[in-house]
Structures are given as C-alpha cells and as structure tokens.
Amino acid sequence: MNIEEELIKIKERNQRVELDKAWETSWTRKICIIILTYIVVIIYSYLIKNHDEIFLSSLVPAIGFTLSTLSLKYVRKIWEKATHK
C-alpha cells in the first residue's frame, strides 16, 4: 500500500470519528433520548400503576435507555443526511 492510499484511509477514518463525536454531543440525540425515555416511563407507569414494587420501578430507566439506544441508529442516519451532506 502506498502513502497516498494510507493518507486517504486516515482522512476517511478521521471524518468518521468527527461524525461520531458530533452525533454524541448533538442536541438531536439528547432530545430523542429524553423523549423516548419519557414515553417508556409513561407506558410503563400506566402498566404497573397499582404496584409499588421497587424492582419493577427500577426497570424504567434501564428499559428507557435500552429502547432509546436501539432506536437512535435510525434517527442518526436521518441526522447524518441532514447535517453532513
């Protein structure tokens, strides 16, 4: 592999790293996590409204975080297209 090819690969990697950093600090990501977690808490609270179990209540943040991270990859693709054309 010659130096020019290596340089091109390094520049491409740097662009991906910069895009990852921009996504991690973006307001789009933060707002989506807040909204998705809030929706999960509402649904979960409605389902267990008559239970005072600490173990059931403790699942709320874990479920909200998990669902938000799973669904954020689709939001990120839209965000990348909109912000980094």
DACORJO-V293949 format. One line per field, one symbol per residue. ss: DSSP state (@ for helix, = for strand, . for the rest). psi: psi as a letter, one per 30 degrees, with the letter a starting at -180 (. if undefined). burial: 1 if it has 9 or more other ideal C-beta (glycine too) atoms within 8 Angstrom, else 0. A space follows every 10 residues. Layout:
ss = ???
psi = ???
burial = ???
This chain:
ss = ..@@@@@@@@ @@@@@@@@@@ @@@@..@@@@ @@@@@@@@@@ @@@@@@@... ...@@@@@@@ @@@@@@@@@@ @@@@@@@@@@ @@@..
psi = kleeeeeeee eeeeeeeeee eeefgkfeee eeeeeeeeee eeeeeeegfg kgkeeeeffe eeeeeeeeee ffeeeeeeee eefi.
burial = 0000010000 0000000010 0110010010 0110011101 1001100100 0000001011 0011101100 1100110011 00000
